[in-house]
C-alpha cells in the first residue's frame, strides 16, 4: 500500500473555468455572453487548461519537498529508546567492607559470529554493603516474639516455627546493616525436622522490611529444601530495605513466613530445627540501560549568531534519567548551564534554551525572527562568539536489539575488584527502534491537525506516543467502546522481547513511570472536562491444543517446533495478528484462523483438530474449549501456552 500523498490543490479544469466565470460576473457586469462561442470564454478556457497543468505538476512535488515541509512544521523522528534490565554483580567472595559498582559500568552479551555484543551500562551507583547476622527470632501469632540469639551463640539449636507450624508463623533474621538492592546468603545448618513439605516447593515466602510494610524478596536459590537440611538461601533484597526495631533490636530485618498451601502443596507437620545460622552479602543489583554513556564531550565553539546548530559525536541520543544539559564557557572558565526545551515558542531573548534533535544528535539554538514593525526578536539567547561548549553527559544507542533474554548479559567490559561475574536475572525490556521516515510522513498530517491538543481518540494516541516513545502500542477507547461515558481509556502495551515470541505476563505490564509520564502529558493537552485513564489492557491468555499430520519425508519433531513457534508468533501482542503488527485489540480468536496458520506450514499434510481454550494469566486456570474466543474491546490476547501433537505420515 502506497503512502497517502497530500493534495495541495484539488481544483480541476472545469472548476477553474467556473471560478473565472463567477469573477467575471462580479467584476465585469457588462460582459454577459458566457457561452463557449464567446472569444473571452475561449481565453478563459485556455488559461484554465494551462493552470490545470501547473496544478497537476504541483501535486506531484518530489518527496524531498514533502520531507522538507515536514521539517518546517517541526516533525522530528522519534529516537530509539534503550531497553532496561536489572544487572546483578556477584562478588567472588564475601568482603569485609562495602564494594561500590560505579554508575556507567558496562556489561555486554557474548559476541557470536558477525553479531556485535549488546552493551548495557548501569544508570546508578550500587554499593554492595557488607553485613553479618545480628539476631534471630521467631514470631508466633501476631505479637509473641521468641529470641534465639542465645541458642545461636551456644549452638544448642532452636525450632523456628510453632509446634505444629501453622500459616502465619515467622522466622525473623536480623542483619547488622540494611542491604538495599543487594544479594544476601543465609547459611543454615538444619536438622531434618521440618517433615511433611515438598523440598522443591515449600510453603515459605521470604520478605524484607521496607519502611512501611514487608516486601517480597526474589529467591535466587534455596539448597535447604525448605529449611530441612544444611545449605544456603540466597535472596535478592528490595531496593528500599531499611532498618527497623523488633523486640528492641534494631537491624535490617528479613523474615521467612509460612503461607497457605496451594493445591498439591503440603504443609509442615513439624517445625525445622536450626543449629547454626550466618549471613553475608554476596552481590548487588543495579539498573542498566542499553546505551553508551558519554561524558564531558566538547561540541565546538559558538559562532555568536542565532539559529546555530552543533553536532554531537554520538547518535541517536537516548533519553536518560535527567534531561540533557549543555554547558557554555561564556566568560573564561565560567560555565553556565543551558536547558533543553521542546521548542522556542515561549523562549525570551535572555533564556538559555536549546532544542535537541535526538535522532540526528543535533543541538539547535533559538532563531531570530523579523517582526511586523521591522524589528528583530530572538527566541532564546545567543551564545557569545568563541565560547566553548560541552555536554557533561548523555547516552547514545538504544533500539529493539537491547531486549535481550534473561542471563544474556554475562561479560564485564572492565574488571572491578572483588566482582566475579555478572548476569541479568530478567530479560531486557522497553527497547524500541527509532522511527523511520515513512512513519513520519504519515504522522505529519496528524501533527498539523492535532497541534498539541487532544480531542479525538487518534489525537490521544499520537500525543501518548510522543510522550513515551518506549511503548510499543497505544490504543484510545472512548465511551461506548470499552470506556465509561466521559472517559478516555488509553491502553498501553510496553515493548517486549520478540526473540522466540514467548511472552510472560509480567513483561506486558508497563512501568508506573511510563504511565505517569503519559498521564501528565495528556492532562496538559486534554479538553476541560475530559477524564483520562491510562492503564495496560486486560490480557486474555489463549491456549491452543492442535493435532497435525506430517507429510511424507517430513520430520514430525521439527514440524512440532515450527507449529509452536507459529502459534506463539500469531498471538503475539506486538508482532502477531493477521498483518504482523500485533494482535488487534478486541479481536476474537477463531479456530478457522488457527487452522489456516497451521495448514500453511511447509510440512503439514493436514490439520486434524484444533481446540481453543481461554486461560487466566494470573492463575493459569484453563477455560472451556471453544471455536470462538470472544475478547472485549479493552482486552488483548497473548499466548499463555500451546500444545501441538504431530502424527507421522500414513
Secondary structure, DSSP 8 states (H G I E B T S, - for coil): -------S----HHHHHHHHHHHHHHH-TT----STTSHHHHHHHHHHHHHHHHHHHHTT--HHHHHHHHHHTT------B--EEEEEEEESS--SS-EEE-TT-EEE---BTTB---EEEESS-EEE----EEEEEEEETTTEEEE-HHHHHHT--EESS-SS--TT-EEEEEESS--TTEEEEEEEEEETT-TTS-TTS-SEEEEEE-SSSEEE-EEEEE-STTTTSSEEEEEE--TT---EEETTEEEEEEEEEE----TT----SS--EEEEEEEEEEEEEEEEESEEEEEEEEEEE--SSTT-EEE-SS-SEE--SS--EEEEESSSS-EEEEEE-S-STT--TT--EEEEETTTTEEEE--EEE-TTS-EEESS----TT-EEEEEEEEEE--GGG---TT---EESS--TTEEEEEESS--B--B----HHHHHHHHHHHHHHTT-B-SHHHHHHHHHHH-TTEEEEEEE-BTTTB-TTEEEEEEEE----SSS---GGGGS--HHHHHHHHHHHHHHB-TT-EEEEE--EEEEEEEEEEEEE-TT--HHHHHHHHHHHHHHHT-TTT-STTSS---TT--EEHHHHHHHHHTSTTEEEEEEEEEEEE-TTT--EEEEESEE---TTEEEEEEEEEEEEE---
